[in-house]
Amino acid sequence: MRMIQCVTFALVLVLLIKISLADISGLPRVIDGDTIEISGERIRLHGIDAPETRQSCVGVDGKQWDCGRQSTSVLISLIGGHPIICKGRQRDRYKRLIAVCFADRKDLNAEMVLQGWALAYRKYSTDYVIQEKVAQSERTGIWSGQFVSPWDWRRGKREGQMAGKPRPPD
């Protein structure tokens, strides 16, 4: 009897590990510029941080605009209503799968940073720093004006406190 319990426990453990490490594919629901959901599984895009949904940025004309909503819209456009595949091995403190997601073999994480709608999240990864430098030099997306880094915005810093371009986190 004890042997059966040990084997059953081991099988359940293996199954849980496989589930947590499994690639996920399907039609996503976009939550914001760096979070999606596929079949009830929340997925945080690895190595990037996009403006929060309610976050505003300041354009070159000095007017505020909804850069968080725009970031979400760009991710929706990149996906284009097609199924995607996400590859991940870790979970964050909110139990979201941390993953790199692909649409037609295009790295959505990289594309969001390259187009200037997300920043390289250096606190967790340097995978997309080159794409960020390109977006910054070409002044695309949020780099076309001024903005507060999403990690600072979540801590309460807002547009009125901007002192120019954001600095990467330490």
Secondary structure, 3 states (H helix, E strand, C coil): CHHHHHHHHHHHHHHHHHHHHCCEEECCEEEECCEEEECCEEEEECCEECCCCCCCEECCCCCEECHHHHHHHHHHHHHCCCCEEEEEEEECCCCCEEEEEEECCEEHHHHHHHCCCCEECCCCCCCCHHHHHHHHHHCCHHHHCECCCHHHHHCCCCHHHCCCCCCCCC
